[in-house]
Amino acid sequence: MATNEIIVGLVGSPNRDGRTYQLVTAALEGADRNGAETELIQMADHVVAACKDCIPWVCRENLKCTYDDEAFEFLSKKVLNCAGLILGTPVYWWDTSGMVKYFILKMFRVYARSAPLQGLPAFGIGIAGGTGNGLVSGLRPVYHFFQMMQMRALDPVPATRFNFDSAIQRSGELGARLAAMAKDRKAFSSLEERLLYYDALPYLGLSRAEERRLLADYVTQSLPEGSSAEIARGLARADTLAAAGKALDSLAEVSKVYEAGLEVFEAK
Ligand SMILES: Cc1cc2nc3c(=O)[nH]c(=O)nc-3n(C[C@H](O)[C@H](O)[C@H](O)COP(=O)(O)O)c2cc1C
């Protein structure tokens, strides 16, 4: 199989068999079920060095980092030659991991101008495996990468401990869709079309308060039957307060739901 028929899954975590790995694996299995050849790459084996800002800016013409960086050579070639990309990141401090960020920044510097990834189907998975905070904000840099590189991204997968099983399933579904899209790569016809396309993707436009409500919702949905009714009523109260313009009271209510749900979840 030619390299540009392969769906590549990048695991952006230092834990080789952790949750990022499990989610990216599920996504690749979905692609595999739909007939695609797949390859999983541990970014921990190829940690890109920080961009050193070559002046003059020659890497954009040479299409190569000006400084020796074998990890970047390796990863960028894999991505440039793939048919579809899955990028999984653990959420660190409500953001992507450093190894993902350094890779993205160097890709911008070398390739954003020539845009060789136009129309490449892709999606991102972010796993906020601790508190769950940052489940959306941790994915935004990944989707900024896709957008700036003019790739055609599918819905993001914001994963936490609380919705982990459904995130695994969703990753598999999206992996299958990615395999289908990879056969017919479509670039955007204009910047405007691309911007509106990305604006229409779910989750990424959530405010901080809405992101916290989503997290509280995932927590309540993960609770055993019977234990969650009263907790979930708290979310309804939060929504009523928000509708009445009481944003701070509403968010405090969301936090109460989250804390109460977390206690039950951890006692399970
Ligand atoms: C430096 C660091 C920062 C973290 N920050 C967050 C965070 O902001 N939100 C969260 O839910 N979990 C956070 N975690 C927990 C990781 O998201 C969690 O362990 C996740 O499962 C990591 O993926 P992995 O299993 O693939 O390593 C953090 C972990 C580390 C090491």
The ligand as an ORCA input file, in Angstrom:
! r2SCAN-3c Opt
* xyz 0 1
  C       1.248     17.889     33.774
  C      -0.132     17.313     33.829
  C      -1.217     18.160     33.780
  C      -2.525     17.651     33.764
  N      -3.577     18.513     33.656
  C      -4.841     18.018     33.570
  C      -5.947     18.891     33.353
  O      -5.829     20.094     33.182
  N      -7.195     18.333     33.324
  C      -7.394     16.986     33.500
  O      -8.525     16.532     33.487
  N      -6.360     16.150     33.682
  C      -5.104     16.622     33.713
  N      -4.036     15.761     33.863
  C      -4.321     14.321     33.877
  C      -4.194     13.699     32.478
  O      -5.035     14.334     31.538
  C      -4.566     12.222     32.540
  O      -3.637     11.565     33.339
  C      -4.671     11.561     31.191
  O      -5.170     10.250     31.384
  C      -3.362     11.530     30.486
  O      -3.452     10.738     29.346
  P      -2.561      9.407     29.279
  O      -3.296      8.374     30.084
  O      -2.550      9.082     27.834
  O      -1.226      9.758     29.793
  C      -2.731     16.251     33.864
  C      -1.627     15.394     33.935
  C      -0.353     15.910     33.915
  C       0.810     14.952     33.956
*
